[in-house]
Amino acid sequence: MTTFLKLLLSFLLTLVIPFFGQRSAAQVPVSVVTFQNMFKKEVPVDSMDTFLESQMKKLKVPGLSIAIINDGKVVYHRTKGYADLEESIAVTDKTIFEGASLSKPLFAYFIMGFVEEGLLDLDTPLYRYLPYEDIAYDERYKKITARMVLSHSSGFPNWRTDYENDRLFIKFDPGTAFEYSGEGFQYLAKVLMHLLQTNDAGLEKVYQKRIAIPLGMTYTKFLQDEANMAHKAEGYVKGKTVGEDDDPGTFGAAFSVHSEALDFSKWMITLIDKEGLTAAGHKALFESQIVLPKDHPQSNAGVTDWTLGFAKVTLPQGTLYGHGGNNPGYTSLFALSQETRWGFVIFTNANQSNLPMALLQYLMTR
């Protein structure tokens, strides 16, 4: 594997809408014996199965859910391994994983619908909608806009809890640099709740009505219900289970989405097909907002830009948009190409897993 690809994946892993019409559950053709990687090369299905099983054993990954998209359709879908090692409960197509930061691009798409309707403006300072007491001591926060939040240029750190005193602060003048930040997404979620005159539970209902239900995304939720929790895979760190550590009542725009590969792929196909938003809305969603300096660490990994919620990776063969996710006990990653109508998504219940790196190498080199 080239140093370029290793850096690329290591970076990705740290990281109101018109009616669509109900999208039926994605169907994988039973007769498929090969699928294509992003370079249009054929990959045998049985070789992929063998590769995943060997890597799961080598990297000690308990379970996974994976889907690969060719020409805007899922052509390969597998669930493998265990959702619960101790109880020998196998992963199925109903097993749910934490998607962690995969929440961010999905939330950005959610936001764009309200932008199109005029409820929210990308360039209006957020304090004009909702002052933020947590950072009111620093007047610079009054410059922060939704565009800055979605492109990680708000000036906020990733999480205040990573620093002494757990106090929110601003690292640089908003809009002047890139700094990956979950804090910004949480502020934007508070703004949206204020505009809709609702709370965390109400925002989940709006998300379900506007995105999840029309797309037939049965399991992809920011707030978890009993059905999702009953089918949730245990998360593992060094072979030991991790407990639930997030407030179940918080709509985590930056971190709380739960899903599985086939369900999540329905949204990815919507992006590939450019549905759900106007043409202008899709263009805005994927337009470069921040160009990384050539000496920036992520530039060495091929990440040239950030759009509204997506990392943009420029390869000699084309452009990929995607995001990775890490919560304690879970690792996830998705990437898609609108040019080639290709994509993949993987969820695992292993902490900081290298399996997505191995998968990316496999798909790049077949």
FENFENDA-V488884 format. One line per field, one symbol per residue. phi: phi as a letter, one per 40 degrees, with the letter a starting at -180 (. if undefined). psi: psi as a letter, one per 30 degrees, with the letter a starting at -180 (. if undefined). burial: + if it has 9 or more other C-alpha atoms within 8 Angstrom, else -. A space follows every 50 residues. Layout:
BEGIN
phi=???
psi=???
burial=???
END
This chain:
BEGIN
phi=.cddcccdcccdccc.bcccgcccdcbcdcccbbbbcccgccbcccccdc cccccccccfccaabbabbbfgbcbaaabbgbcacccfcccbcbcbbccf ccdccccccdcccccccgcbbcbcdccccadbccbccbdcccccbcdccc bfbcgcccbcccbcgfbcabcaddgbabadacdcccccccccccccfabd ccccccdcccbccdcgccbcbcbcbcccccbccccbbfgbcbccbbcccc ccdcaccbaacccccccdcccccfbgbcdccccccbccbbccdcccdccc cgccabcchbcbbbbdcibbbaababbdgabaabaabccbfbaaabbbbb cfccddccccdcccbc
psi=kleeeeeeeeeeff.kklkfkkklkkkkkefkfllkafggkkjkeeeeee eeeeeeeeghjellkkkkkkhgkkfkkkklakfjeeghjlkagfkklkfb ffeeeeeeeeefeeeefgekkfgkkfffejkjefgffjfffffkleeeef ghgfflldkefflkfhkklkflkkgflkjkkfeeeeeeeeeeeeefhaae eeeeeeeeefdeeefgiefjkekkaeeeefgkkkkkjhfklklkfljfgk jiffffkkaleeeefeeeeeeefhlflleeeeeeegkkekkklfgkefef gfjflkaifkkkkjlffakkkaklkjljfkklklkljfefhlllkkklhk khkfeeeeeeeefff.
burial=---++++++++++-+++--+--+----+---+--++++---++++--+-- -++-++--++++++++++++-+-++++-++++++----+++---++++++ ++++++++++++++++-------++++-++----++---++--+++++++ ++++++++++------++++--+++-+++++++++++++++-+++--+-+ ++++--+++++++++++-++++++---++-+++++++---++-------- ++++++++++++++++++++++-++++---++--++-+++-+-----+++ ++++++++++++++----++++++++++++++++++++--++++++++++ +++-+++++++-++--
END
